[in-house]
Amino acid sequence: MVSSKLVSSSLWNLAGSLLPLGAGLVAIPLLIGQLGLERFGLLSLAWLLVGYFSLFDFGLGRSLTRLVAEKLGSGRADEIPRLTVTAMRMIRWLGFAAGVLLASLSPWVVEWLAVPDALRDETLMSLWVLSATLPFVLLSSGWRGVLEAYGRFDLVNWVRIPLGIALFLAPLAALWWAEGLLPVLVSLALTRVVGWWFSRFMCFRVCPNLRGAAGFSRDLARPLLAFGGWMTVSNVVGPLMVYADRFLIGGLLSVAAVAYYATPYEVVTRLWIVSGALTGVLFPVVAARLVIDRDSVKAVYRQAMKCVFLLMLPAVFVLFLFAGEGLTWWVGADFAENGQQVARILLIGVFANALGQVAITVLHGAGRADWAAKLHLVELPVYMAALMFAAGRYGIEGVAFVWLLRIAVDMVIMLVLVDRLLLPDSPFLGMFVLVVGVVMAAMWFSGMMTGVFPRSLAFCVVLLACGTLLPRQLRALIQATRHAA
């Protein structure tokens, strides 16, 4: 039962990422055609603003997942309703604050974006509609956190998949009835409200005691904020490092250079969907079992690292070997000539980051979000300075290499921290880092191969090796998760 739950939960998470992505691939060209470039650009910024203002939950959704899972694992399920009510009330007020802030800033946002006069009123009203949806966006993340703590990733994705698809299709439906940006934002607002209602409804199905539960508790608010505050630091600093490279390329080089860099970046980073499907399931497992059964969490962590390694390597390797051909087929020879080396550098970073995400999931499950946050705070100024130097001296390939270097350092430090937490006397860390380093070096030198046949042969060898080892490691992970349940 546990084994099937691990596999099914990971598959649900994978579907929850892939199906909306497919809807977006179909809908975006249609939206551009119907809205025009200027209105579609504003719609893209609206999607971005919702993501950034979601930080106003101060990590409480993730914190709620950890604490609910911990209480389930320690047999204190009777405390969950009051904990959930406390968290949701805090999230509700934070959502109202985020909405008021965005509404207040909307006139300034319109001015800063240099919106054409003909679209100013329409854009301002659309931002006000967006502001009204923020409480529902934040509350949805809290209810989703409860479902994840119970391991009900099927219910999470029953809401997530239709909502993700609707975020692309609802605007198209709105444009059948009316023109302009405002009806599109109204349709998105209605979609968010419906998503909130269904997330809440699913939680009540899983835990009926949530209905009519006791009110706010200051004692429970403190641990929620302690973990959530450090999560917020990472959530604020992290996006700065994620988007800084493109802004600096645009300022120091050219807009065309941004396109050559951002296009392969957007493609290769989609591979994180694979590792994310597994790490999302592991988080509540670690949170529930770490305090009472550390040995089982050690086994889950080791096997999860091996499985992510074997899952990601063939996907990364085939794109690395055929980056030039792939970019030529998708966006043309000019992009391939200027972007294929960037793509290869970024792909190595994607591989390293997928492994680092397993480690950071364990740290978050253990309640040590402060370790990752402090690391990001230290990294930020060094990373920004390195990006500026690399962009001016070596162009977009230099920027990509600095990005790779940061990701690799992140991965090693996260592995060291987990080793300190779980495996202080184990040789696992040294051996794993050595294997990863050798694989990354071999991948880099494989890029020197010419001709389709030798590259195809190299990929077949890697695919055969990973395909042979993966089933055994998956069975070991399932077995380790069974012991942790």
Secondary structure, DSSP 8 states (H G I E B T S, - for coil): -HHHHHHHHHHHHHHHHHHHHHHHHHHHHHHHHHH-HHHHHHHHHHHHHHHHHGGGGTTHHHHHHHHHHHHHHTT-GGGHHHHHHHHHHHHHHHHHHHHHHHHHHHHHHHHHTT--GGGHHHHHHHHHHHHHHHHHHHHHHHHHHHHHHTT-HHHHHHHHHHHHHHHHHHHHHHHHH--SHHHHHHHHHHHHHHHHHHHHHHHHHH-GGGTT-----HHHHHHHHHHHHHHHHHHHHHHHHHHHHHHHHHHHT-HHHHHHHHHHHHHHGGGHHHHHHHHHHHHHHHHHHTTT-HHHHHHHHHHHHHHHHHHHHHHHHHHHHTHHHHHHHHH-HHHHHHHHHHHHHHHHHHHHHHHHHHHHHHHHHTT-HHHHHHHHHHHHHHHHHHHHHHHHHHHHHHHHHHHHHHHHHHHHHHHHHHHHHH-TT-SHHHHHHHHHHHHHHHHHHHTT--SHHHHHHHHHHHHHHHHHHHHHHHHHHHHHHHHH-
